[in-house]
Amino acid sequence: MAISLSAPNIDPNLSHGSVGVKVAQMAKAQQEMQGEMALQLINAAMPEVPAAPVGNSGHNINTTA
């Protein structure tokens, strides 16, 4: 069983390399976007550092009770 298409062959377009360059550029952009998303997810998962207490409340513990 043979299948024939009336469309021109795609090989002449690929031989110029422009398609390969465009695919590489799109892959690089996709990787950069995924990297940004990963960094945002990591930063969102990090616990916030509590602020240092002001004054001395809570620093003195009464041990003679």
Backbone as a printed PyTorch tensor [residue, N CA C, xyz], in Angstrom:
tensor([[[ 0.8490, -1.1750,  0.0000],
         [ 0.0000,  0.0000,  0.0000],
         [ 0.8890,  1.2310,  0.0000]],

        [[ 0.7150,  2.0790, -0.9420],
         [ 1.5390,  3.2780, -1.0680],
         [ 0.6950,  4.5090, -0.7730]],

        [[ 1.2850,  5.4300, -0.0480],
         [ 0.6160,  6.6950,  0.2580],
         [ 1.4170,  7.7970, -0.4100]],

        [[ 0.7480,  8.6060, -1.1790],
         [ 1.4460,  9.7130, -1.8230],
         [ 0.7250, 11.0130, -1.4780]],

        [[ 1.5080, 12.0400, -1.2830],
         [ 0.9700, 13.3590, -0.9690],
         [ 1.3340, 14.3170, -2.0900]],

        [[ 0.4790, 15.2640, -2.3020],
         [ 0.7710, 16.2400, -3.3420],
         [ 1.6230, 17.3930, -2.8210]],

        [[ 1.9270, 17.3920, -1.5340],
         [ 2.7340, 18.4610, -0.9500],
         [ 4.1950, 18.2630, -1.3440]],

        [[ 4.9570, 19.3500, -1.4670],
         [ 6.3850, 19.2190, -1.7980],
         [ 7.1460, 18.5820, -0.6400]],

        [[ 8.2580, 18.0020, -0.9730],
         [ 9.0940, 17.3470,  0.0250],
         [ 9.6430, 18.3850,  0.9980]],

        [[ 9.7440, 18.0120,  2.2980],
         [10.2090, 18.9580,  3.3160],
         [11.7340, 19.0020,  3.4000]],

        [[12.4410, 18.0370,  2.8060],
         [13.8980, 17.9760,  2.8920],
         [14.6040, 19.2410,  2.4070]],

        [[14.1980, 19.8660,  1.3020],
         [14.9060, 21.0920,  0.8980],
         [14.8170, 22.2040,  1.9390]],

        [[13.7270, 22.2620,  2.6900],
         [13.6020, 23.2920,  3.7270],
         [14.5240, 23.0020,  4.9100]],

        [[14.6920, 21.7300,  5.2330],
         [15.5480, 21.3750,  6.3620],
         [17.0240, 21.5000,  6.0320]],

        [[17.3800, 21.4110,  4.7600],
         [18.7890, 21.4400,  4.3990],
         [19.4080, 22.8160,  4.6390]],

        [[18.6070, 23.8500,  4.7000],
         [19.1440, 25.1920,  4.9420],
         [19.4970, 25.4130,  6.4080]],

        [[18.9520, 24.6270,  7.3000],
         [19.2910, 24.7500,  8.7120],
         [18.4640, 25.7710,  9.4460]],

        [[17.6400, 26.5310,  8.7630],
         [16.8680, 27.5670,  9.4440],
         [15.8320, 26.9670, 10.3790]],

        [[15.2820, 25.8210,  9.9990],
         [14.2920, 25.1720, 10.8540],
         [14.9680, 24.6550, 12.1170]],

        [[16.1350, 24.0810, 11.9780],
         [16.8620, 23.5750, 13.1350],
         [17.2400, 24.6740, 14.1080]],

        [[17.6300, 25.8130, 13.5850],
         [17.9850, 26.9520, 14.4380],
         [16.7580, 27.4460, 15.1840]],

        [[15.6400, 27.5370, 14.4880],
         [14.4080, 28.0080, 15.1220],
         [13.9630, 27.0470, 16.2200]],

        [[14.0780, 25.7480, 15.9660],
         [13.7110, 24.7500, 16.9760],
         [14.6260, 24.8760, 18.1880]],

        [[15.9030, 25.0820, 17.9650],
         [16.8510, 25.2380, 19.0730],
         [16.5410, 26.4840, 19.8840]],

        [[16.1800, 27.5710, 19.2140],
         [15.8260, 28.8030, 19.9210],
         [14.5720, 28.6110, 20.7670]],

        [[13.5930, 27.9200, 20.2050],
         [12.3590, 27.6810, 20.9520],
         [12.6150, 26.7540, 22.1420]],

        [[13.4740, 25.7500, 21.9700],
         [13.7990, 24.8430, 23.0690],
         [14.5280, 25.5890, 24.1810]],

        [[15.4350, 26.4920, 23.8140],
         [16.1580, 27.2770, 24.8080],
         [15.2100, 28.1810, 25.5770]],

        [[14.2860, 28.8260, 24.8820],
         [13.3170, 29.6940, 25.5450],
         [12.4340, 28.8910, 26.4950]],

        [[12.0480, 27.6970, 26.0790],
         [11.2140, 26.8380, 26.9260],
         [11.9780, 26.4190, 28.1810]],

        [[13.2600, 26.0750, 28.0340],
         [14.0610, 25.6750, 29.1900],
         [14.2390, 26.8310, 30.1530]],

        [[14.4430, 28.0400, 29.6240],
         [14.5970, 29.2040, 30.4950],
         [13.3060, 29.4670, 31.2640]],

        [[12.1630, 29.3290, 30.5940],
         [10.8870, 29.5420, 31.2560],
         [10.6630, 28.4930, 32.3450]],

        [[11.0030, 27.2480, 32.0610],
         [10.8460, 26.1950, 33.0610],
         [11.7950, 26.4180, 34.2380]],

        [[12.9870, 26.9100, 33.9740],
         [13.9270, 27.2200, 35.0450],
         [13.4090, 28.3200, 35.9450]],

        [[12.8340, 29.3720, 35.3460],
         [12.2420, 30.4630, 36.1260],
         [11.1130, 29.9400, 37.0010]],

        [[10.2680, 29.0890, 36.4260],
         [ 9.1490, 28.5350, 37.1840],
         [ 9.6500, 27.6680, 38.3370]],

        [[10.7160, 26.9160, 38.1150],
         [11.2800, 26.0750, 39.1720],
         [11.8430, 26.9370, 40.3050]],

        [[12.5270, 28.0200, 39.9480],
         [13.0600, 28.9140, 40.9810],
         [11.9420, 29.5720, 41.7780]],

        [[10.8610, 29.9670, 41.1110],
         [ 9.7230, 30.5560, 41.8140],
         [ 9.0920, 29.5430, 42.7620]],

        [[ 8.9920, 28.2870, 42.3310],
         [ 8.4250, 27.2480, 43.1750],
         [ 9.3080, 26.9840, 44.3860]],

        [[10.6160, 26.9550, 44.1790],
         [11.5450, 26.7380, 45.2940],
         [11.4530, 27.8900, 46.2850]],

        [[11.4220, 29.1210, 45.7820],
         [11.3270, 30.2770, 46.6690],
         [10.0110, 30.3030, 47.4160]],

        [[ 8.9400, 29.8710, 46.7930],
         [ 7.6360, 29.8550, 47.4580],
         [ 7.5910, 28.7820, 48.5420]],

        [[ 8.3620, 27.7130, 48.3930],
         [ 8.3420, 26.6210, 49.3600],
         [ 9.2400, 26.8850, 50.5630]],

        [[10.1240, 27.8520, 50.4670],
         [11.0320, 28.1460, 51.5760],
         [10.2650, 28.8110, 52.7060]],

        [[10.4780, 28.3520, 53.9450],
         [ 9.7820, 28.9920, 55.0700],
         [10.3260, 30.3960, 55.3040]],

        [[ 9.4360, 31.2480, 55.7300],
         [ 9.8640, 32.6140, 56.0270],
         [10.6250, 32.6250, 57.3470]],

        [[11.6570, 33.4330, 57.4090],
         [12.4510, 33.5510, 58.6200],
         [11.7120, 34.4860, 59.5690]],

        [[11.4100, 34.0160, 60.7880],
         [10.6940, 34.9060, 61.7160],
         [11.5830, 36.0690, 62.1370]],

        [[10.9460, 37.1830, 62.3990],
         [11.6850, 38.3720, 62.8100],
         [12.2370, 38.1750, 64.2190]],

        [[13.3640, 38.7630, 64.4840],
         [13.9630, 38.6680, 65.8100],
         [13.0770, 39.4070, 66.8090]],

        [[12.9410, 38.8770, 68.0210],
         [12.0980, 39.5530, 69.0120],
         [12.6680, 40.9150, 69.3900]],

        [[11.7720, 41.8270, 69.6560],
         [12.1700, 43.1790, 70.0500],
         [12.1690, 43.2470, 71.5660]],

        [[13.1920, 43.8250, 72.1380],
         [13.2920, 43.9230, 73.5720],
         [13.7460, 42.6110, 74.1850]],

        [[13.4450, 42.4210, 75.4730],
         [13.9020, 41.2020, 76.1360],
         [12.7330, 40.3380, 76.5870]],

        [[11.5300, 40.5590, 76.0760],
         [10.4170, 39.7180, 76.4940],
         [10.6200, 38.3190, 75.9350]],

        [[10.5220, 37.3370, 76.8140],
         [10.7210, 35.9610, 76.3790],
         [12.1580, 35.4870, 76.5100]],

        [[13.0660, 36.3800, 76.8160],
         [14.4580, 35.9750, 76.9470],
         [14.7680, 35.5270, 78.3720]],

        [[14.0320, 36.0390, 79.3560],
         [14.2840, 35.6810, 80.7570],
         [13.3320, 34.5580, 81.1520]],

        [[13.8780, 33.4780, 81.6410],
         [13.0770, 32.3400, 82.0700],
         [13.2400, 32.2130, 83.5910]],

        [[12.1000, 32.2010, 84.2990],
         [12.1240, 32.0820, 85.7390],
         [12.2620, 30.6180, 86.0990]],

        [[13.4140, 30.2300, 86.6400],
         [13.6690, 28.8290, 86.9940],
         [13.5000, 28.5680, 88.4650]],

        [[13.0890, 29.5690, 89.2740],
         [12.9650, 29.3720, 90.7210],
         [11.5200, 29.1810, 91.1420]],

        [[10.6500, 28.8930, 90.2490],
         [ 9.2400, 28.7860, 90.5970],
         [ 8.9300, 27.5810, 91.3950]]])
